[in-house]
């Protein structure tokens, strides 16, 4: 076993050079397994398959056997690069220019993974009690079916307990240290189908036009507030994303119309209560309709306390910035982890994530490593 120095920037370059476009492993987990193995981590490569979804490789690595177990969670899968001709650099080159490191996944979130592994390398030799672990999935940017949720089930089945978790998503909007996520809004998508009876547009009395009812339902759904926000969350929002009829003929009243909408909801609601609310709205209009749902995640909150205070303190000590404790943004795999242990999120600046020429500042990768190191030393209470 060797411990000590591990360059987070060089490790990030190596990870970027692995073309791990979701759900492909691309060599990224193999690279991490090698580096963590050198540090003395016990590594488990976990492949999960479910019919209808791509099989996914995941990694769980642990140093130590006793509790408490501090876990870092993240992902090495990345979104597609789009048209490579739009990039000024090789998307999988890991090039450094003008103080920035470029490549798909630099911000989201191979940079966070590299920083935590390098931080762990600095502290494992001094760890006298407890454990440090990493839960790294290849299915965060994809279906999120064969990734973190199944790793967590595997951990529980094998007696692996997590006591606290830090997710390394790029949480900062402008500068490193701006924001720690202590929760996330829930997300769900509703599909509304309103049915009628097809007929000739010249004889509307012989048909049952579903479109006025569809329009009325959409108007009420979009303009009926669910709340004004809660202590740690903004107001719940509903956004109509598409209204479709699929009618190529201007003289035909269609038999049905469909609308799709997305709801981001706070901790005043559950997905079930939202479903009941939407059904009441539509029933108030009347007529034949169907509502179907896809729930991406429930809202959750890790109340400000020991974990958020520890992370915020490490950030302020290294950057001089007191971070905002926030619940803004979309969903992350923290929505699964929150059922197992307290979880907060902190990583790099996310301004270029998923964009052409994605990049992060080299100095931020180095500083994030120092923050993570301080978090670990504070959690396990050694200097």
VOBA-1610 file (N, C-alpha, C; in pm, whole numbers, padded with zeros to 5 digits, always signed):
BEGIN
Unk+00084-00119+00000Unk+00000+00000+00000Unk+00087+00124+00000Unk+00054+00221-00085Unk+00123+00349-00086Unk+00022+00459-00058Unk+00067+00562+00011Unk-00019+00676+00042Unk+00058+00802+00015Unk-00014+00913+00018Unk+00053+01041+00007Unk+00008+01119-00114Unk+00100+01157-00199Unk+00073+01254-00304Unk+00005+01189-00424Unk-00100+01253-00471Unk-00167+01215-00595Unk-00215+01345-00657Unk-00168+01376-00776Unk-00198+01503-00841Unk-00341+01501-00893Unk-00432+01584-00839Unk-00570+01581-00886Unk-00586+01628-01029Unk-00499+01717-01074Unk-00509+01768-01211Unk-00471+01659-01311Unk-00362+01588-01282Unk-00323+01478-01371Unk-00428+01368-01371Unk-00487+01340-01255Unk-00592+01238-01249Unk-00713+01284-01329Unk-00749+01411-01318Unk-00861+01463-01397Unk-00833+01452-01546Unk-00712+01483-01587Unk-00678+01467-01728Unk-00697+01322-01772Unk-00652+01230-01689Unk-00668+01089-01722Unk-00813+01049-01733Unk-00898+01100-01643Unk-01040+01067-01647Unk-01108+01127-01770Unk-01072+01251-01805Unk-01131+01313-01923Unk-01096+01234-02049Unk-00976+01177-02052Unk-00932+01101-02169Unk-01002+00966-02182Unk-01083+00931-02085Unk-01166+00810-02094Unk-01301+00850-02152Unk-01337+00804-02272Unk-01462+00848-02337Unk-01585+00779-02279Unk-01618+00814-02157Unk-01724+00745-02083Unk-01859+00812-02104Unk-01899+00823-02231Unk-02030+00879-02262Unk-02137+00779-02218Unk-02228+00826-02135Unk-02325+00737-02072Unk-02395+00649-02175Unk-02405+00517-02152Unk-02368+00443-02031Unk-02232+00374-02041Unk-02146+00414-02135Unk-02018+00347-02154Unk-01924+00376-02036Unk-01851+00272-01993Unk-01754+00290-01885Unk-01631+00364-01934Unk-01585+00335-02055Unk-01481+00411-02120Unk-01345+00406-02056Unk-01325+00321-01956Unk-01197+00312-01888Unk-01186+00398-01764Unk-01288+00481-01735Unk-01280+00573-01622Unk-01284+00499-01489Unk-01373+00403-01476Unk-01380+00327-01350Unk-01256+00240-01332Unk-01204+00188-01441Unk-01082+00107-01432Unk-00966+00192-01382Unk-00957+00316-01429Unk-00853+00407-01383Unk-00867+00435-01234Unk-00989+00463-01190Unk-01012+00489-01048Unk-00982+00366-00963Unk-01022+00251-01011Unk-00996+00127-00937Unk-00847+00106-00917Unk-00769+00135-01020Unk-00623+00122-01009Unk-00567+00217-00905Unk-00605+00345-00914Unk-00550+00445-00822Unk-00596+00420-00678Unk-00723+00385-00660Unk-00772+00359-00525Unk-00712+00231-00467Unk-00689+00133-00552Unk-00623+00010-00506Unk-00484+00038-00453Unk-00411+00129-00517Unk-00277+00165-00469Unk-00283+00228-00331Unk-00395+00294-00300Unk-00409+00361-00171Unk-00458+00266-00061Unk-00493+00144-00099Unk-00539+00048+00000Unk-00689+00033+00009Unk-00763+00091-00084Unk-00908+00075-00086Unk-00944-00064-00139Unk-01046-00124-00079Unk-01105-00247-00133Unk-01209-00206-00235Unk-01190-00251-00357Unk-01274-00205-00468Unk-01368-00315-00515Unk-01491-00276-00542Unk-01592-00367-00594Unk-01649-00307-00723Unk-01626-00374-00833Unk-01690-00335-00959Unk-01826-00402-00964Unk-01928-00322-00981Unk-02065-00370-00974Unk-02137-00342-01105Unk-02174-00448-01173Unk-02245-00435-01300Unk-02391-00475-01277Unk-02481-00385-01317Unk-02622-00413-01300Unk-02693-00407-01435Unk-02788-00497-01451Unk-02866-00503-01573Unk-03014-00512-01538Unk-03095-00447-01616Unk-03239-00455-01603Unk-03299-00452-01744Unk-03393-00539-01772Unk-03451-00544-01907Unk-03503-00407-01952Unk-03470-00374-02073Unk-03514-00247-02129Unk-03418-00133-02109Unk-03311-00156-02032Unk-03214-00051-02004Unk-03073-00105-02029Unk-02982-00014-02062Unk-02844-00054-02087Unk-02780-00102-01957Unk-02699-00210-01963Unk-02623-00250-01844Unk-02521-00141-01810Unk-02493-00129-01681Unk-02407-00020-01634Unk-02303-00074-01536Unk-02179-00025-01551Unk-02071-00054-01458Unk-02067+00054-01349Unk-02045+00012-01225Unk-02034+00102-01111Unk-01914+00059-01027Unk-01874+00146-00936Unk-01761+00117-00849Unk-01793+00158-00706Unk-01768+00067-00611Unk-01772+00102-00469Unk-01636+00066-00411Unk-01573+00163-00348Unk-01440+00142-00290Unk-01441+00191-00146Unk-01377+00114-00057Unk-01377+00150+00086Unk-01240+00129+00148Unk-01197+00227+00225Unk-01075+00217+00306Unk-01119+00211+00451Unk-01082+00104+00519Unk-01123+00084+00656Unk-01242-00010+00665Unk-01266-00058+00787Unk-01375-00152+00807Unk-01472-00107+00915Unk-01431-00014+01000Unk-01515+00029+01111Unk-01593+00154+01073Unk-01693+00186+01155Unk-01766+00309+01137Unk-01703+00421+01220Unk-01739+00546+01189Unk-01835+00584+01086Unk-01775+00579+00947Unk-01863+00563+00847Unk-01822+00553+00708Unk-01861+00681+00635Unk-01762+00761+00599Unk-01786+00885+00523Unk-01772+00852+00375Unk-01878+00875+00301Unk-01882+00836+00160Unk-01881+00958+00069Unk-01805+00948-00037Unk-01811+01045-00146Unk-01884+00978-00262Unk-01984+01046-00317Unk-02061+00991-00429Unk-02046+01078-00552Unk-02038+01012-00665Unk-02025+01086-00790Unk-02044+00996-00910Unk-02015+01050-01026Unk-02032+00972-01149Unk-01922+01005-01247Unk-01889+00905-01327Unk-01788+00925-01432Unk-01851+00925-01570Unk-01978+00894-01582Unk-02042+00903-01714Unk-02066+01050-01748Unk-02060+01079-01876Unk-02076+01216-01924Unk-02178+01219-02036Unk-02229+01337-02065Unk-02321+01354-02176Unk-02243+01355-02308Unk-02310+01329-02420Unk-02241+01333-02549Unk-02182+01472-02576Unk-02080+01476-02662Unk-02012+01603-02690Unk-02086+01685-02793Unk-02187+01625-02862Unk-02250+01696-02972Unk-02160+01693-03094Unk-02159+01799-03170Unk-02074+01807-03289Unk-01931+01840-03247Unk-01838+01746-03263Unk-01699+01775-03222Unk-01640+01895-03292Unk-01692+01926-03410Unk-01638+02041-03484Unk-01667+02173-03412Unk-01763+02172-03322Unk-01793+02293-03247Unk-01696+02320-03134Unk-01613+02219-03098Unk-01515+02234-02992Unk-01387+02294-03048Unk-01322+02377-02968Unk-01191+02430-03009Unk-01078+02341-02963Unk-01112+02239-02880Unk-01013+02143-02830Unk-01072+02004-02846Unk-00989+01903-02827Unk-01036+01765-02827Unk-01123+01745-02703Unk-01252+01706-02721Unk-01340+01688-02604Unk-01288+01586-02504Unk-01204+01493-02551Unk-01150+01391-02462Unk-00997+01402-02453Unk-00947+01524-02467Unk-00803+01545-02464Unk-00748+01584-02329Unk-00830+01642-02242Unk-00780+01689-02113Unk-00674+01797-02126Unk-00688+01882-02226Unk-00587+01985-02251Unk-00595+02097-02147Unk-00480+02155-02116Unk-00472+02270-02026Unk-00429+02391-02107Unk-00508+02498-02094Unk-00476+02623-02165Unk-00528+02740-02084Unk-00445+02843-02071Unk-00483+02966-02000Unk-00537+02938-01860Unk-00479+02839-01792Unk-00518+02810-01655Unk-00642+02726-01639Unk-00696+02676-01750Unk-00816+02593-01746Unk-00787+02454-01802Unk-00859+02355-01753Unk-00850+02220-01809Unk-00980+02191-01881Unk-00968+02148-02007Unk-01081+02133-02096Unk-01116+01987-02120Unk-01245+01963-02140Unk-01288+01830-02179Unk-01425+01798-02125Unk-01493+01705-02194Unk-01625+01664-02148Unk-01614+01596-02012Unk-01690+01648-01917Unk-01687+01596-01781Unk-01595+01671-01687Unk-01522+01770-01736Unk-01430+01843-01649Unk-01505+01902-01530Unk-01622+01962-01556Unk-01703+02020-01449Unk-01801+01918-01393Unk-01863+01843-01482Unk-01972+01753-01443Unk-01939+01609-01478Unk-01881+01532-01385Unk-01822+01580-01262Unk-01693+01506-01232Unk-01613+01484-01337Unk-01486+01415-01317Unk-01389+01499-01233Unk-01406+01631-01238Unk-01321+01717-01157Unk-01342+01693-01009Unk-01468+01679-00967Unk-01497+01650-00828Unk-01445+01515-00785Unk-01459+01415-00873Unk-01410+01280-00843Unk-01259+01283-00824Unk-01187+01346-00916Unk-01041+01352-00907Unk-00997+01422-00780Unk-01066+01530-00744Unk-01029+01605-00623Unk-01048+01522-00498Unk-01157+01444-00492Unk-01180+01365-00372Unk-01080+01251-00360Unk-01049+01186-00470Unk-00951+01076-00466Unk-00816+01131-00419Unk-00778+01247-00471Unk-00651+01307-00429Unk-00654+01348-00283Unk-00771+01397-00237Unk-00783+01432-00095Unk-00772+01308-00007Unk-00836+01200-00050Unk-00828+01075+00027Unk-00685+01026+00036Unk-00610+01043-00073Unk-00470+00999-00073Unk-00388+01071+00033Unk-00429+01192+00067Unk-00354+01271+00164Unk-00386+01233+00309Unk-00498+01164+00332Unk-00540+01144+00470Unk-00548+00999+00514Unk-00552+00904+00419Unk-00577+00766+00461Unk-00469+00713+00555Unk-00345+00758+00539Unk-00238+00709+00627Unk-00259+00751+00771Unk-00331+00862+00790Unk-00353+00913+00925Unk-00486+00866+00983Unk-00564+00791+00907Unk-00696+00748+00954Unk-00681+00638+01058Unk-00724+00665+01180Unk-00709+00570+01289Unk-00840+00502+01327Unk-00949+00557+01283Unk-01079+00496+01308Unk-01172+00534+01193Unk-01277+00455+01176Unk-01373+00486+01072Unk-01328+00444+00934Unk-01406+00483+00834Unk-01381+00443+00696Unk-01412+00558+00601Unk-01342+00556+00489Unk-01369+00647+00378Unk-01409+00561+00259Unk-01518+00599+00192Unk-01563+00520+00078Unk-01602+00611-00037Unk-01605+00550-00154Unk-01650+00619-00275Unk-01755+00534-00345Unk-01863+00596-00383Unk-01969+00533-00462Unk-01973+00606-00596Unk-01921+00542-00699Unk-01908+00606-00830Unk-01991+00528-00931Unk-02084+00596-00994Unk-02173+00531-01089Unk-02140+00573-01233Unk-02186+00490-01325Unk-02178+00523-01467Unk-02314+00550-01526Unk-02413+00582-01440Unk-02552+00595-01486Unk-02621+00716-01425Unk-02549+00826-01406Unk-02614+00945-01353Unk-02671+01031-01465Unk-02599+01038-01576Unk-02645+01119-01688Unk-02744+01044-01777Unk-02763+00915-01749Unk-02852+00834-01831Unk-02984+00807-01763Unk-03024+00679-01762Unk-03154+00643-01710Unk-03161+00643-01558Unk-03045+00638-01492Unk-03039+00631-01345Unk-03117+00512-01291Unk-03109+00401-01363Unk-03178+00278-01323Unk-03079+00177-01269Unk-02967+00159-01340Unk-02867+00058-01304Unk-02745+00118-01236Unk-02764+00234-01173Unk-02653+00303-01111Unk-02665+00313-00961Unk-02666+00435-00909Unk-02658+00459-00765Unk-02766+00386-00686Unk-02887+00386-00737Unk-02995+00324-00661Unk-02968+00175-00638Unk-02913+00107-00738Unk-02884-00036-00722Unk-02757-00058-00639Unk-02661+00032-00649Unk-02541+00020-00563Unk-02583+00032-00417Unk-02671+00125-00387Unk-02717+00142-00249Unk-02789+00017-00200Unk-02867-00044-00284Unk-02934-00169-00246Unk-02832-00279-00221Unk-02728-00284-00305Unk-02621-00383-00288Unk-02548-00359-00156Unk-02520-00234-00123Unk-02453-00202+00002Unk-02535-00250+00121Unk-02663-00220+00120Unk-02749-00262+00231Unk-02753-00413+00244Unk-02761-00481+00130Unk-02767-00627+00133Unk-02638-00689+00182Unk-02527-00615+00170Unk-02397-00667+00211Unk-02346-00605+00340Unk-02435-00543+00415Unk-02398-00491+00547Unk-02311-00368+00544Unk-02309-00296+00433Unk-02230-00173+00423Unk-02318-00054+00461Unk-02282+00014+00569Unk-02360+00127+00617Unk-02287+00258+00588Unk-02360+00354+00533Unk-02307+00488+00512Unk-02356+00577+00625Unk-02265+00656+00682Unk-02302+00744+00793Unk-02314+00890+00751Unk-02247+00929+00646Unk-02257+01064+00591Unk-02209+01057+00447Unk-02263+01146+00364Unk-02225+01143+00223Unk-02211+01283+00168Unk-02107+01302+00089Unk-02083+01425+00015Unk-02085+01392-00133Unk-02175+01455-00205Unk-02186+01436-00350Unk-02111+01549-00419Unk-02024+01515-00513Unk-01935+01614-00573Unk-01988+01682-00697Unk-02119+01700-00708Unk-02175+01770-00824Unk-02127+01915-00827Unk-02120+01975-00947Unk-02078+02116-00958Unk-02187+02209-00907Unk-02180+02246-00780Unk-02287+02321-00715Unk-02273+02471-00725Unk-02156+02520-00763Unk-02130+02663-00754Unk-02168+02736-00883Unk-02251+02840-00873Unk-02293+02911-00994Unk-02187+03002-01053Unk-02102+03062-00971Unk-02007+03161-01023Unk-01863+03140-00978Unk-01842+03105-00852Unk-01706+03089-00801Unk-01705+02976-00700Unk-01590+02914-00685Unk-01576+02804-00592Unk-01601+02854-00449Unk-01697+02793-00383Unk-01733+02833-00248Unk-01868+02900-00238Unk-01933+02926-00350Unk-02061+02996-00350Unk-02171+02919-00278Unk-02181+02787-00303Unk-02306+02719-00268Unk-02285+02574-00232Unk-02352+02532-00125Unk-02365+02392-00085Unk-02512+02355-00100Unk-02539+02243-00161Unk-02677+02196-00175Unk-02711+02109-00054Unk-02818+02144+00015Unk-02863+02065+00130Unk-02996+01995+00101Unk-03040+02001-00020Unk-03163+01934-00060Unk-03191+01962-00205Unk-03293+01899-00256Unk-03333+01919-00395Unk-03485+01915-00404Unk-03536+01990-00499Unk-03678+01979-00527Unk-03710+01845-00591Unk-03831+01798-00569Unk-03876+01681-00641Unk-03907+01716-00785Unk-03904+01615-00870Unk-03932+01636-01013Unk-04023+01525-01063Unk-04127+01565-01136Unk-04219+01468-01194Unk-04277+01524-01322Unk-04304+01436-01415Unk-04358+01476-01544Unk-04494+01411-01562Unk-04592+01493-01595Unk-04728+01445-01618Unk-04763+01448-01766Unk-04833+01347-01810Unk-04886+01342-01946Unk-05038+01339-01937Unk-05102+01438-01995Unk-05247+01452-01991Unk-05304+01421-02128Unk-05395+01325-02135Unk-05464+01292-02259Unk-05613+01319-02240Unk-05668+01407-02323Unk-05809+01442-02318Unk-05877+01384-02442Unk-05983+01310-02421Unk-06049+01238-02531Unk-06183+01301-02565Unk-06221+01288-02692Unk-06351+01334-02741Unk-06398+01243-02852Unk-06473+01300-02947Unk-06522+01224-03062Unk-06489+01301-03188Unk-06418+01235-03279Unk-06378+01298-03405Unk-06500+01335-03488Unk-06487+01444-03563Unk-06597+01484-03649Unk-06556+01589-03750Unk-06651+01633-03831Unk-06627+01734-03934Unk-06633+01872-03869Unk-06540+01957-03905Unk-06534+02090-03847Unk-06656+02174-03882Unk-06725+02140-03991Unk-06846+02214-04029Unk-06968+02172-03949Unk-06955+02059-03878Unk-07067+02009-03799Unk-07020+01977-03656Unk-06975+02079-03583Unk-06917+02054-03451Unk-07017+01993-03352Unk-07148+02015-03377Unk-07247+01960-03286Unk-07255+01808-03295Unk-07200+01752-03402Unk-07199+01607-03417Unk-07070+01543-03365Unk-06980+01626-03316Unk-06853+01577-03261Unk-06842+01620-03115Unk-06739+01574-03052Unk-06706+01617-02915Unk-06561+01661-02916Unk-06541+01792-02928Unk-06406+01847-02944Unk-06333+01847-02809Unk-06223+01771-02797Unk-06153+01766-02669Unk-06061+01885-02644Unk-06035+01965-02750Unk-05931+02067-02737Unk-05968+02181-02643Unk-06093+02231-02643Unk-06125+02335-02543Unk-06106+02286-02400Unk-06140+02160-02374Unk-06119+02107-02239Unk-05970+02093-02209Unk-05893+02047-02308Unk-05748+02037-02290Unk-05689+02174-02259Unk-05733+02275-02335Unk-05682+02410-02313Unk-05718+02461-02174Unk-05841+02432-02131Unk-05885+02478-01999Unk-05806+02409-01889Unk-05783+02279-01904Unk-05705+02206-01803Unk-05562+02260-01796Unk-05502+02283-01913Unk-05365+02336-01914Unk-05358+02473-01850Unk-05457+02557-01878Unk-05458+02691-01820Unk-05468+02684-01669Unk-05554+02598-01619Unk-05571+02589-01474Unk-05448+02526-01407Unk-05391+02424-01470Unk-05271+02363-01414Unk-05156+02463-01406Unk-05141+02542-01512Unk-05028+02634-01519Unk-05045+02756-01430Unk-05169+02792-01399Unk-05192+02918-01330Unk-05256+02903-01192Unk-05256+02782-01138Unk-05304+02760-01002Unk-05183+02732-00912Unk-05142+02828-00833Unk-05022+02807-00749Unk-05044+02694-00648Unk-04942+02614-00628Unk-04950+02511-00526Unk-04907+02562-00390Unk-04815+02660-00386Unk-04765+02714-00261Unk-04682+02838-00291Unk-04632+02900-00186Unk-04546+03018-00201Unk-04404+02991-00154Unk-04372+02863-00137Unk-04239+02827-00090Unk-04241+02782+00055Unk-04128+02728+00100Unk-04114+02682+00238Unk-03985+02739+00297Unk-03949+02697+00415Unk-03834+02757+00483Unk-03706+02746+00401Unk-03687+02635+00331Unk-03561+02614+00258Unk-03580+02596+00108Unk-03703+02609+00059Unk-03731+02585-00082Unk-03809+02700-00144Unk-03787+02726-00273Unk-03872+02821-00344Unk-04009+02759-00373Unk-04097+02838-00430Unk-04231+02790-00462Unk-04226+02677-00565Unk-04319+02586-00555Unk-04334+02479-00653Unk-04371+02540-00789Unk-04315+02485-00895Unk-04341+02536-01030Unk-04395+02427-01120Unk-04478+02466-01215Unk-04528+02376-01320Unk-04503+02442-01454Unk-04437+02370-01544Unk-04407+02422-01677Unk-04465+02329-01783Unk-04553+02382-01865Unk-04600+02306-01981Unk-04486+02293-02080Unk-04461+02172-02127Unk-04349+02150-02218Unk-04391+02115-02361Unk-04513+02064-02377Unk-04561+02040-02512Unk-04712+02019-02509Unk-04778+02064-02617Unk-04920+02036-02641Unk-04929+01981-02783Unk-04984+01862-02798Unk-04982+01793-02927Unk-05121+01741-02962Unk-05155+01758-03089Unk-05281+01705-03141Unk-05254+01603-03251Unk-05152+01632-03333Unk-05120+01540-03442Unk-05227+01536-03548Unk-05288+01650-03574Unk-05399+01657-03669Unk-05354+01730-03795Unk-05338+01659-03907Unk-05293+01726-04030Unk-05404+01793-04108Unk-05530+01771-04069Unk-05644+01824-04146Unk-05711+01937-04072Unk-05727+02051-04138Unk-05787+02167-04073Unk-05939+02158-04062Unk-05999+02063-04134Unk-06145+02051-04131Unk-06193+01930-04050Unk-06103+01875-03967Unk-06138+01760-03885Unk-06119+01795-03737Unk-06224+01773-03660Unk-06212+01784-03516Unk-06144+01658-03466Unk-06035+01669-03392Unk-05959+01548-03352Unk-06031+01472-03241Unk-05991+01348-03227Unk-06049+01262-03124Unk-05981+01282-02989Unk-05858+01333-02989Unk-05790+01353-02862Unk-05679+01456-02876Unk-05637+01508-02765Unk-05521+01597-02758Unk-05441+01563-02634Unk-05312+01593-02639Unk-05221+01558-02529Unk-05139+01680-02488Unk-05107+01684-02363Unk-05015+01785-02311Unk-04919+01719-02214Unk-04797+01769-02208Unk-04696+01719-02115Unk-04647+01838-02032Unk-04630+01816-01903Unk-04584+01924-01815Unk-04490+01867-01710Unk-04398+01951-01664Unk-04301+01912-01561Unk-04324+01996-01437Unk-04322+01929-01322Unk-04342+01996-01194Unk-04218+01978-01108Unk-04165+02089-01056Unk-04056+02085-00959Unk-04115+02129-00825Unk-04119+02037-00729Unk-04195+02062-00608Unk-04108+02059-00483Unk-04150+02136-00385Unk-04073+02150-00261Unk-04120+02051-00155Unk-04071+02071-00033Unk-04097+01973+00073Unk-04234+01986+00138Unk-04319+02072+00082Unk-04459+02078+00126Unk-04544+01971+00058Unk-04485+01901-00037Unk-04561+01805-00117Unk-04485+01674-00132Unk-04560+01573-00172Unk-04503+01448-00223Unk-04555+01429-00364Unk-04497+01337-00436Unk-04547+01312-00571Unk-04693+01267-00568Unk-04731+01191-00465Unk-04870+01145-00456Unk-04965+01262-00432Unk-04926+01356-00347Unk-05015+01471-00323Unk-05026+01558-00449Unk-04918+01568-00525Unk-04923+01643-00651Unk-05017+01575-00749Unk-05012+01444-00757Unk-05102+01371-00846Unk-05248+01397-00810Unk-05279+01396-00682Unk-05417+01421-00640Unk-05460+01563-00676Unk-05370+01659-00656Unk-05399+01798-00692Unk-05429+01813-00841Unk-05345+01755-00925Unk-05365+01766-01070Unk-05494+01699-01114Unk-05525+01587-01052Unk-05648+01517-01088Unk-05770+01601-01051Unk-05766+01669-00938Unk-05877+01756-00899Unk-05893+01872-00998Unk-05781+01927-01044Unk-05786+02036-01141Unk-05856+01989-01268Unk-05813+01874-01319Unk-05869+01825-01445Unk-06014+01782-01429Unk-06046+01720-01317Unk-06184+01678-01293Unk-06277+01798-01284Unk-06225+01911-01239Unk-06306+02032-01232Unk-06348+02084-01368Unk-06269+02053-01470Unk-06306+02090-01606Unk-06407+01991-01663Unk-06387+01863-01632Unk-06480+01760-01674Unk-06442+01694-01806Unk-06520+01597-01846Unk-06493+01523-01968Unk-06400+01406-01944Unk-06370+01338-02052Unk-06285+01220-02043Unk-06138+01260-02053Unk-06059+01213-01959Unk-05916+01243-01961Unk-05841+01133-01888Unk-05712+01125-01916Unk-05623+01033-01846Unk-05496+01110-01808Unk-05448+01084-01688Unk-05321+01141-01642Unk-05225+01027-01614Unk-05106+01034-01671Unk-05000+00937-01639Unk-04878+01014-01593Unk-04791+00945-01517Unk-04684+01016-01448Unk-04552+00942-01457Unk-04446+01019-01457Unk-04310+00966-01437Unk-04244+01051-01329Unk-04212+00988-01217Unk-04153+01060-01104Unk-04003+01036-01105Unk-03926+01145-01119Unk-03780+01134-01119Unk-03723+01132-00978Unk-03792+01194-00885Unk-03743+01195-00747Unk-03831+01280-00659Unk-03837+01244-00531Unk-03911+01322-00433Unk-03824+01437-00384Unk-03888+01540-00333Unk-03811+01647-00269Unk-03751+01595-00139Unk-03637+01650-00102Unk-03574+01610+00023Unk-03490+01724+00078Unk-03465+01718+00205Unk-03386+01820+00273Unk-03299+01754+00380Unk-03172+01787+00379Unk-03085+01756+00493Unk-03080+01883+00576Unk-03154+01890+00685Unk-03162+02016+00760Unk-03024+02065+00800Unk-03004+02196+00797Unk-02874+02250+00841Unk-02836+02192+00976Unk-02714+02141+00983Unk-02671+02074+01105Unk-02525+02035+01096Unk-02488+01923+01155Unk-02349+01886+01169Unk-02278+01872+01034Unk-02340+01802+00939Unk-02272+01778+00811Unk-02257+01906+00731Unk-02365+01982+00716Unk-02356+02106+00638Unk-02263+02206+00704Unk-02264+02211+00837Unk-02174+02302+00908Unk-02028+02263+00887Unk-02000+02134+00889Unk-01864+02086+00868Unk-01815+02122+00727Unk-01898+02096+00627Unk-01858+02125+00489Unk-01845+02275+00467Unk-01942+02351+00515Unk-01935+02496+00498Unk-01812+02554+00569Unk-01779+02499+00685Unk-01661+02547+00755Unk-01532+02521+00679Unk-01523+02404+00617Unk-01405+02372+00537Unk-01394+02464+00417Unk-01507+02494+00355Unk-01508+02585+00239Unk-01461+02724+00279Unk-01516+02775+00389Unk-01479+02910+00431Unk-01333+02916+00473Unk-01283+02811+00537Unk-01143+02810+00579Unk-01048+02815+00460Unk-01086+02750+00350Unk-00997+02742+00234Unk-01018+02856+00134Unk-01139+02913+00129Unk-01169+03014+00026Unk-01200+03152+00083Unk-01233+03158+00213Unk-01276+03285+00270Unk-01420+03319+00239Unk-01493+03226+00180Unk-01632+03248+00140Unk-01724+03164+00229Unk-01828+03226+00285Unk-01929+03153+00359Unk-02036+03110+00258Unk-02045+02980+00227Unk-02135+02938+00119Unk-02282+02948+00158Unk-02363+02971+00057Unk-02508+02966+00074Unk-02552+02820+00081Unk-02642+02789+00174Unk-02702+02656+00182Unk-02829+02661+00099Unk-02831+02584-00011Unk-02934+02602-00113Unk-03001+02470-00150Unk-03121+02481-00207Unk-03192+02365-00261Unk-03229+02387-00407Unk-03165+02482-00473Unk-03199+02514-00611Unk-03144+02409-00708Unk-03184+02420-00833Unk-03131+02333-00937Unk-03219+02213-00964Unk-03165+02121-01044Unk-03239+02003-01083Unk-03221+01890-00984Unk-03225+01768-01036Unk-03210+01651-00950Unk-03067+01599-00958Unk-03031+01518-00860Unk-02901+01451-00859Unk-02919+01317-00790Unk-02814+01238-00787Unk-02824+01108-00720Unk-02837+01120-00569Unk-02823+01241-00517Unk-02849+01261-00374Unk-02992+01223-00340Unk-03082+01228-00437Unk-03222+01192-00411Unk-03236+01045-00370Unk-03142+00962-00412Unk-03143+00822-00370Unk-03070+00803-00236Unk-02959+00873-00221Unk-02874+00855-00103Unk-02942+00905+00023Unk-03028+01005+00011Unk-03088+01066+00129Unk-03169+00967+00212Unk-03210+00854+00154Unk-03283+00752+00230Unk-03191+00667+00316Unk-03058+00682+00298Unk-02962+00598+00369Unk-02880+00673+00473Unk-02855+00802+00448Unk-02774+00879+00542Unk-02787+01027+00509Unk-02744+01116+00600Unk-02741+01259+00566Unk-02651+01283+00445Unk-02693+01373+00356Unk-02617+01397+00234Unk-02623+01545+00198Unk-02508+01600+00159Unk-02500+01734+00103Unk-02416+01727-00024Unk-02421+01834-00102Unk-02349+01836-00230Unk-02259+01959-00238Unk-02137+01937-00286Unk-02046+02048-00311Unk-01940+02002-00409Unk-01918+02085-00512Unk-01817+02052-00612Unk-01764+02178-00678Unk-01739+02170-00807Unk-01676+02279-00880Unk-01780+02379-00931Unk-01734+02478-01005Unk-01822+02575-01069Unk-01886+02510-01192Unk-02017+02527-01207Unk-02090+02455-01310Unk-02126+02535-01434Unk-02060+02647-01458Unk-02102+02734-01568Unk-02092+02667-01705Unk-01997+02576-01724Unk-01977+02518-01858Unk-02021+02373-01867Unk-02084+02319-01765Unk-02124+02178-01770Unk-02222+02155-01885Unk-02199+02046-01957Unk-02279+02003-02072Unk-02263+02094-02193Unk-02176+02194-02186Unk-02157+02286-02297Unk-02038+02246-02383Unk-02030+02306-02503Unk-01911+02296-02586Unk-01795+02361-02512Unk-01676+02301-02524Unk-01556+02350-02456Unk-01575+02355-02304Unk-01640+02254-02248Unk-01653+02242-02103Unk-01514+02250-02039Unk-01505+02327-01930Unk-01374+02342-01866Unk-01392+02389-01722Unk-01285+02372-01646Unk-01278+02425-01509Unk-01140+02483-01489Unk-01129+02571-01392Unk-00998+02630-01360Unk-00912+02527-01288Unk-00788+02517-01332Unk-00693+02427-01266Unk-00682+02463-01118Unk-00678+02592-01089Unk-00666+02636-00949Unk-00785+02590-00866Unk-00903+02582-00928Unk-01022+02536-00855Unk-01015+02387-00823Unk-00958+02310-00913Unk-00941+02167-00886Unk-00847+02146-00767Unk-00740+02223-00764Unk-00644+02215-00655Unk-00710+02260-00524Unk-00785+02369-00529Unk-00850+02421-00409Unk-00959+02327-00361Unk-01035+02268-00453Unk-01139+02173-00414Unk-01078+02053-00342Unk-00963+02009-00388Unk-00893+01899-00321Unk-00861+01937-00177Unk-00815+02059-00156Unk-00784+02106-00020Unk-00910+02113+00067Unk-01021+02154+00007Unk-01147+02160+00080Unk-01190+02020+00122Unk-01186+01926+00028Unk-01225+01789+00060Unk-01132+01729+00167Unk-01004+01759+00158Unk-00910+01710+00259Unk-00949+01764+00397Unk-00982+01891+00402Unk-01020+01952+00530Unk-01150+01891+00582Unk-01244+01862+00493Unk-01368+01797+00534Unk-01338+01663+00600Unk-01253+01583+00537Unk-01220+01452+00593Unk-01149+01464+00727Unk-01052+01554+00735Unk-00979+01569+00861Unk-01073+01619+00973Unk-01165+01707+00940Unk-01258+01758+01040Unk-01358+01649+01081Unk-01404+01572+00983Unk-01503+01467+01015Unk-01444+01363+01108Unk-01318+01324+01082Unk-01254+01221+01164Unk-01171+01282+01278Unk-01172+01414+01287Unk-01111+01486+01399Unk-00963+01457+01416Unk-00890+01472+01307Unk-00744+01473+01320Unk-00690+01590+01239Unk-00570+01638+01275Unk-00519+01764+01222Unk-00483+01764+01078
//
